[in-house]
C-alpha cells in the first residue's frame, strides 16, 4: 500500500524544520562570531590601522611646503575647509570603531565619508581650522562580498546538512509508516527493525516486539475459538441426538427443533469466522456492485424475487469479506422479517456524489408464518451491521412502519475513503 500525498510530504516538512533549526543555529553562531570579532580581533586591527593614520595626519599638519602637499595629494590625502558629506551613509562597524579610536587618541574630530562610487575617506579636523581627508580602501564592497559569500556557503551547508539529516531521520520513519499501513496484512516483525538514529531504532524495535505479542495473541485466540467451537457444538449434537431418539415428538416439531439447532450452528460458525478474519482482512478497493450481485443471486436461488437498480460499478474502500457479510445480513433481514415486494437500489449521494447510498425495502410480513420460521436467519443483526458501516466510514439507518421496512446504507466512494 503506497503512502498518501500527506505522508510523502512528511520528509520535506522534516527537512524544512531541520533547515530552520540549522539556520537559527548559524544565526546565533554568526552573532557570537561578530561579537567575538568586535571585542577581540577588531580592536587590534583598529589600533594597527589607526596609528599610521594618526601619524600621517600629524605629518600633514606639520608640512608647509607645497611640494610636500603635492606628495600627499598623490597618495589621495587632501585638505578641505569642510569634509565632503556622505552620499549613502551605510555604517561599517570597523570604520566606526576606527573613528572612535582616532577621536580618543588624537583629540580631533573625525567623520567618515561614504562616497557615491563606493570609496571611503576618513576626515580628521586640523588645528588650522580645515580638515584632512585620508582615503581608505572600499571596505563596504569587500565586507558585502565577503558577507554574501559567507551567507551563501552557510546556506548551502545548512541545506546539505538538513537534507542529510532529514533522509537519515525521515527515511526510517517513512519505512515504519509504510509497514504500519500494510497492517492488518501479514507483516514480519523484523520489517520494523530499521537503521537510523537511536530513537528511531528504539521505536522500530518496540513496534516489532508489539507485533510479535499481537501474533502470539492471535494464535492464542485461534486456539480459543477452536476450543469454543468444539465446546458449543458438542452439546448441540447431543441435543440433536436426544431429539431424534424421542419418538413421542411430532415430526413437524422435530423438524423445527432441527432447524433451530442448525441455525444456532450456522451462527456459531459465522461468529467464529468474523472473529477470526474480520480484524485481519486487508482493506482494498472493492466493487460494491459485484458483492450485491452475488448476494442477490443467492437470494433469488432461495426463491425470493428482487427488483434491482444498480450502477455499472460502485467502487468503495473496505474489507471484502466483512462488507459481503454486511450485505448478506441486510438481504437476509428482508427475507426473514419481510415479504414481497423486495427492492434494492444503489445510487450516488452526498455532497459532490462522494458517497454511495444503498436502500433495501420490503413489505411487512404477517405476524406468524411457518415458512418464515422454518427458514434460517443467517445474519449478525442490524447492530453489528451498523458497527461495520461505521468502521468503513459510513452509516446505517433503519425506517419501519406498518406498511414496510427499509434500511439505508451509506459508504464513501473509494477515492474519497483513500484520501
C-alpha positions as CSV (number, residue, x, y, z in Angstrom):
1,X,0.0,0.0,0.0
2,X,1.5,3.3,-1.0
3,X,1.8,6.3,1.3
4,X,-0.7,9.2,0.8
5,X,0.4,12.6,-0.5
6,X,0.4,14.0,3.0
7,X,2.7,11.2,4.2
8,X,5.0,11.6,1.3
9,X,5.4,15.3,2.1
10,X,6.4,14.4,5.7
11,X,10.1,14.1,4.6
12,X,10.1,17.6,3.1
13,X,8.5,19.0,6.3
14,X,11.2,17.3,8.3
15,X,13.8,18.9,6.0
16,X,12.3,22.3,6.4
17,X,12.2,22.0,10.2
18,X,15.8,20.9,10.3
19,X,16.8,23.6,7.9
20,X,15.1,26.3,10.0
21,X,16.9,24.9,13.1
22,X,20.3,24.9,11.3
23,X,19.7,28.5,10.1
24,X,18.8,29.5,13.6
25,X,22.0,27.9,14.9
26,X,24.0,29.6,12.2
27,X,22.4,33.0,13.1
28,X,23.4,32.5,16.7
29,X,26.8,31.4,15.7
30,X,27.3,34.4,13.4
31,X,26.2,36.8,16.1
32,X,28.6,35.2,18.6
33,X,31.4,35.4,16.0
34,X,30.7,39.1,15.3
35,X,30.7,39.9,19.0
36,X,33.9,37.9,19.4
37,X,35.4,39.7,16.4
38,X,34.4,43.1,17.7
39,X,35.9,42.6,21.1
40,X,39.0,40.6,20.2
41,X,40.2,40.8,16.6
42,X,38.7,44.2,15.7
43,X,40.4,46.2,18.5
44,X,44.0,45.2,17.5
45,X,43.1,45.8,13.8
46,X,41.8,49.3,14.7
47,X,45.0,50.1,16.6
48,X,47.2,48.9,13.8
49,X,45.3,51.0,11.2
50,X,44.7,54.0,13.5
51,X,48.4,54.6,14.5
52,X,49.6,55.2,10.9
53,X,46.7,57.4,10.1
54,X,47.3,59.5,13.2
55,X,51.0,59.8,12.2
56,X,50.1,60.8,8.6
57,X,47.7,63.4,9.8
58,X,50.4,64.9,12.1
59,X,52.8,65.0,9.2
60,X,50.2,66.7,7.1
61,X,49.8,69.4,9.7
62,X,53.5,69.8,10.0
63,X,54.1,70.1,6.3
64,X,54.2,73.6,5.0
65,X,55.9,73.2,1.7
66,X,53.8,73.0,-1.5
67,X,55.9,70.1,-2.6
68,X,55.0,68.1,0.5
69,X,51.3,68.9,-0.1
70,X,51.7,67.6,-3.7
71,X,53.3,64.4,-2.4
72,X,50.4,63.9,0.0
73,X,47.8,64.6,-2.6
74,X,49.4,62.0,-4.9
75,X,48.6,59.5,-2.2
76,X,45.0,60.7,-2.1
77,X,45.4,62.8,1.1
78,X,43.7,66.1,0.7
79,X,42.8,69.2,2.8
80,X,39.4,70.8,2.7
81,X,37.7,73.6,4.6
82,X,34.8,71.2,5.2
83,X,34.7,67.4,4.8
84,X,32.7,66.1,1.9
85,X,29.3,64.8,3.1
86,X,28.4,61.2,2.7
87,X,26.1,60.4,-0.1
88,X,25.0,57.0,1.2
89,X,25.7,56.7,4.9
90,X,25.9,52.9,5.2
91,X,27.6,52.2,8.5
92,X,30.6,49.8,8.7
93,X,31.4,48.6,12.3
94,X,35.1,48.6,11.7
95,X,35.2,52.2,10.5
96,X,33.0,53.3,13.4
97,X,35.5,51.7,15.8
98,X,38.4,53.2,13.9
99,X,36.8,56.7,14.1
100,X,36.2,56.3,17.9
101,X,39.8,55.2,18.4
102,X,41.2,58.2,16.5
103,X,39.0,60.7,18.4
104,X,40.3,59.2,21.7
105,X,44.0,59.1,20.7
106,X,44.3,62.4,18.7
107,X,41.6,64.5,20.3
108,X,40.5,65.5,16.8
109,X,37.0,65.5,15.3
110,X,36.5,62.5,13.0
111,X,34.0,62.0,10.2
112,X,33.6,59.2,7.7
113,X,32.7,59.8,4.1
114,X,31.0,57.1,2.2
115,X,31.3,58.1,-1.5
116,X,28.8,57.6,-4.2
117,X,31.4,55.5,-6.1
118,X,31.8,53.2,-3.1
119,X,35.0,54.9,-2.0
120,X,35.6,55.6,1.7
121,X,37.5,58.6,3.2
122,X,38.4,59.4,6.8
123,X,38.2,63.1,7.7
124,X,40.1,64.4,10.7
125,X,40.0,68.1,11.9
126,X,43.2,70.1,11.9
127,X,44.3,72.8,14.3
128,X,44.5,75.2,11.3
129,X,40.7,75.0,11.0
130,X,40.4,72.8,8.0
131,X,40.0,69.0,7.5
132,X,42.4,66.4,6.3
133,X,41.0,63.5,4.3
134,X,42.7,60.1,4.3
135,X,41.5,57.6,1.7
136,X,40.6,54.1,2.7
137,X,40.0,51.0,0.6
138,X,36.4,50.5,-0.1
139,X,35.5,48.3,2.9
140,X,31.8,48.2,2.1
141,X,32.3,46.3,-1.1
142,X,34.8,43.9,0.5
143,X,32.6,43.4,3.5
144,X,29.4,42.9,1.4
145,X,31.1,40.4,-0.9
146,X,32.6,38.5,2.0
147,X,29.3,38.5,3.9
148,X,27.4,37.4,0.8
149,X,29.9,34.6,0.2
150,X,29.7,33.5,3.9
151,X,25.9,33.5,3.8
152,X,25.8,31.5,0.6
153,X,28.2,29.0,1.8
154,X,26.4,28.7,5.2
155,X,23.1,28.3,3.4
156,X,24.5,25.6,1.1
157,X,26.0,23.8,4.1
158,X,22.7,24.1,6.0
159,X,20.6,22.8,3.1
160,X,23.0,19.9,2.6
161,X,23.0,19.1,6.3
162,X,19.3,19.4,6.6
163,X,18.8,17.1,3.6
164,X,21.2,14.5,5.0
165,X,19.6,14.7,8.5
166,X,16.1,14.5,7.1
167,X,16.9,11.5,5.0
168,X,18.6,9.8,7.9
169,X,15.6,10.6,10.1
170,X,12.6,10.6,7.7
171,X,13.8,7.5,5.7
172,X,13.4,5.0,8.5
173,X,10.2,6.8,9.7
174,X,8.7,6.5,6.2
175,X,9.6,2.8,6.2
176,X,7.9,2.3,9.5
177,X,4.9,4.2,8.2
178,X,4.7,2.1,5.1
179,X,4.9,-1.1,7.1
180,X,2.2,0.1,9.5
181,X,0.0,1.0,6.5
182,X,0.2,-2.6,5.3
183,X,-1.4,-3.9,8.6
184,X,-3.6,-5.9,9.1
185,X,-1.9,-7.8,6.2
186,X,0.7,-10.2,7.4
187,X,4.0,-8.3,8.1
188,X,7.1,-9.8,9.5
189,X,8.1,-8.3,12.8
190,X,11.7,-7.9,11.6
191,X,10.5,-5.4,8.9
192,X,10.1,-2.9,11.8
193,X,13.7,-3.2,12.9
194,X,15.3,-0.3,10.9
195,X,18.6,1.6,10.9
196,X,18.9,5.2,11.8
197,X,19.1,7.4,14.9
198,X,18.8,5.7,18.2
199,X,15.3,7.0,18.9
200,X,14.0,5.6,15.5
201,X,15.8,2.3,16.0
202,X,14.2,2.1,19.5
203,X,10.8,2.8,18.1
204,X,11.1,0.1,15.4
205,X,12.3,-2.4,18.0
206,X,9.3,-1.6,20.2
207,X,6.9,-1.9,17.2
208,X,8.5,-5.3,16.3
209,X,8.1,-6.5,19.9
210,X,4.4,-5.3,19.9
211,X,3.7,-7.1,16.6
212,X,5.3,-10.3,18.0
213,X,3.0,-10.1,21.0
214,X,0.0,-9.5,18.8
215,X,0.9,-12.5,16.7
216,X,1.1,-14.6,19.8
217,X,-2.2,-13.4,21.0
218,X,-3.7,-14.2,17.5
219,X,-2.5,-17.8,17.8
220,X,-4.0,-18.0,21.3
221,X,-7.2,-16.5,20.0
222,X,-7.4,-19.1,17.2
223,X,-6.9,-21.8,19.7
224,X,-9.6,-20.3,22.0
225,X,-12.0,-20.1,19.0
226,X,-11.3,-23.7,18.0
227,X,-12.0,-24.8,21.6
228,X,-15.1,-22.7,21.7
229,X,-16.4,-24.3,18.5
230,X,-15.9,-27.7,20.0
231,X,-17.4,-26.9,23.4
232,X,-20.5,-25.4,21.9
233,X,-21.2,-27.9,19.1
234,X,-20.7,-31.0,21.2
235,X,-23.8,-30.4,23.4
236,X,-25.7,-29.3,20.4
237,X,-25.0,-32.6,18.7
238,X,-26.0,-34.4,21.8
239,X,-29.2,-32.4,22.0
240,X,-30.0,-33.2,18.4
241,X,-29.3,-36.9,19.0
242,X,-31.7,-36.9,22.0
243,X,-34.4,-35.3,19.9
244,X,-34.0,-38.0,17.3
245,X,-34.3,-40.7,19.9
246,X,-37.5,-39.3,21.4
247,X,-40.3,-41.0,19.5
248,X,-43.2,-39.0,21.1
249,X,-42.2,-35.7,19.4
250,X,-44.3,-34.8,16.4
251,X,-42.5,-34.8,13.1
252,X,-43.1,-31.1,12.5
253,X,-41.8,-30.2,15.9
254,X,-38.7,-32.4,15.3
255,X,-38.1,-30.6,12.0
256,X,-38.5,-27.2,13.7
257,X,-36.1,-28.2,16.5
258,X,-33.6,-29.4,13.9
259,X,-33.9,-26.1,12.0
260,X,-33.2,-24.1,15.2
261,X,-30.2,-26.2,16.1
262,X,-28.9,-25.9,12.5
263,X,-29.4,-22.1,12.7
264,X,-27.5,-22.0,16.0
265,X,-24.7,-24.0,14.4
266,X,-24.5,-21.5,11.5
267,X,-24.5,-18.5,13.8
268,X,-21.6,-20.0,15.8
269,X,-19.7,-20.7,12.5
270,X,-20.3,-17.2,11.3
271,X,-19.3,-15.6,14.6
272,X,-16.1,-17.6,14.7
273,X,-15.4,-16.7,11.1
274,X,-16.0,-13.0,11.8
275,X,-13.9,-13.0,14.9
276,X,-11.0,-14.8,13.1
277,X,-10.9,-12.9,9.9
278,X,-12.8,-9.6,10.4
279,X,-10.0,-7.7,12.0
280,X,-7.2,-9.2,9.9
281,X,-8.7,-8.8,6.5
282,X,-6.8,-6.2,4.4
283,X,-8.5,-3.0,3.3
284,X,-8.6,-2.9,-0.5
285,X,-10.7,-1.4,-3.4
286,X,-14.0,-3.3,-3.7
287,X,-16.7,-3.1,-6.3
288,X,-19.9,-2.9,-4.2
289,X,-21.9,-3.9,-7.4
290,X,-20.1,-7.2,-7.6
291,X,-20.8,-8.0,-3.9
292,X,-24.5,-7.1,-4.4
293,X,-24.8,-9.2,-7.5
294,X,-23.6,-12.3,-5.6
295,X,-25.9,-11.6,-2.6
296,X,-29.0,-11.0,-4.9
297,X,-28.2,-14.1,-6.9
298,X,-28.0,-16.2,-3.7
299,X,-31.4,-14.8,-2.5
300,X,-33.1,-15.5,-5.9
301,X,-31.8,-19.0,-5.7
302,X,-33.7,-19.3,-2.4
303,X,-36.9,-18.3,-4.2
304,X,-37.0,-14.5,-3.5
305,X,-37.8,-12.1,-6.2
306,X,-35.9,-8.8,-6.1
307,X,-36.4,-5.5,-8.0
308,X,-32.8,-4.2,-8.5
309,X,-31.5,-0.9,-9.7
310,X,-27.6,-0.9,-9.7
311,X,-25.0,1.2,-11.5
312,X,-22.3,-0.4,-13.6
313,X,-19.8,-0.2,-10.8
314,X,-19.6,1.1,-7.3
315,X,-16.0,1.2,-6.0
316,X,-15.6,1.5,-2.3
317,X,-12.6,1.1,0.1
318,X,-13.0,-1.7,2.7
319,X,-12.7,-5.3,3.7
320,X,-14.4,-7.5,1.1
321,X,-15.4,-10.4,3.4
322,X,-16.8,-8.1,6.0
323,X,-18.7,-6.0,3.5
324,X,-20.1,-9.2,1.9
325,X,-21.4,-10.4,5.3
326,X,-22.9,-6.9,5.8
327,X,-24.9,-7.1,2.5
328,X,-25.9,-10.7,3.1
329,X,-27.3,-9.8,6.5
330,X,-29.3,-6.9,5.1
331,X,-30.8,-9.1,2.4
332,X,-31.4,-12.0,4.9
333,X,-33.1,-9.5,7.3
334,X,-35.5,-8.5,4.5
335,X,-36.2,-12.2,3.7
336,X,-36.8,-13.3,7.3
337,X,-38.8,-10.4,8.6
338,X,-40.5,-9.0,5.5
339,X,-42.5,-10.0,2.5
340,X,-42.6,-9.3,-1.2
341,X,-42.1,-7.0,-3.0
342,X,-38.4,-6.8,-2.3
343,X,-36.5,-3.8,-3.8
344,X,-32.8,-2.8,-3.8
345,X,-31.4,0.4,-5.2
346,X,-27.8,1.7,-5.2
347,X,-27.0,5.3,-6.3
348,X,-24.5,8.1,-5.7
349,X,-25.4,10.6,-3.0
350,X,-24.0,13.2,-0.7
351,X,-22.1,16.4,-1.4
352,X,-20.5,16.1,-4.9
353,X,-21.7,12.5,-5.1
354,X,-18.9,11.4,-2.7
355,X,-20.9,8.5,-1.1
356,X,-22.9,5.5,-2.2
357,X,-26.5,5.1,-0.9
358,X,-27.9,1.6,-0.8
359,X,-31.6,1.3,0.0
360,X,-33.2,-2.1,0.8
361,X,-37.0,-2.2,1.0
362,X,-39.6,-4.8,1.7
363,X,-43.2,-5.0,2.9
364,X,-44.0,-6.2,6.4
365,X,-44.6,-9.9,6.8
366,X,-47.5,-11.4,8.6
367,X,-47.3,-11.8,12.4
368,X,-46.7,-15.5,12.2
369,X,-45.5,-17.6,9.2
370,X,-44.4,-21.2,9.4
371,X,-42.5,-20.9,6.2
372,X,-40.6,-17.9,7.6
373,X,-40.0,-19.6,10.9
374,X,-38.6,-22.7,9.2
375,X,-36.2,-20.6,7.1
376,X,-32.9,-20.0,9.0
377,X,-31.7,-16.4,9.6
378,X,-28.1,-16.2,8.6
379,X,-27.3,-12.6,9.7
380,X,-25.4,-10.9,12.6
381,X,-28.1,-8.4,13.4
382,X,-28.6,-4.8,12.4
383,X,-26.5,-3.6,15.4
384,X,-23.4,-5.4,14.1
385,X,-24.2,-4.1,10.5
386,X,-24.2,-0.6,11.9
387,X,-20.8,-1.1,13.5
388,X,-19.4,-2.5,10.3
389,X,-20.7,0.5,8.3
390,X,-19.3,3.0,10.8
391,X,-15.9,1.1,10.7
392,X,-15.9,1.8,6.9
393,X,-16.6,5.5,7.3
394,X,-20.4,5.1,6.6
395,X,-23.6,4.9,8.5
396,X,-26.8,2.7,8.6
397,X,-30.3,3.9,9.1
398,X,-33.5,1.9,9.6
399,X,-37.0,3.1,8.9
400,X,-40.1,0.9,9.8
401,X,-43.8,1.4,9.8
402,X,-46.9,-0.8,9.5
403,X,-46.6,-0.9,5.7
404,X,-43.0,-1.6,5.1
405,X,-39.4,-1.8,6.3
406,X,-36.4,-0.1,4.8
407,X,-32.7,0.1,5.5
408,X,-30.3,2.8,4.1
409,X,-26.6,2.1,4.0
410,X,-24.1,4.9,3.1
411,X,-20.5,4.2,2.3
412,X,-17.8,6.7,1.0
413,X,-16.6,6.1,-2.5
414,X,-13.1,4.6,-2.9
415,X,-11.3,7.8,-3.9
416,X,-12.8,9.7,-1.0
417,X,-12.0,7.0,1.5
418,X,-8.4,6.7,0.2
419,X,-7.8,10.4,0.5
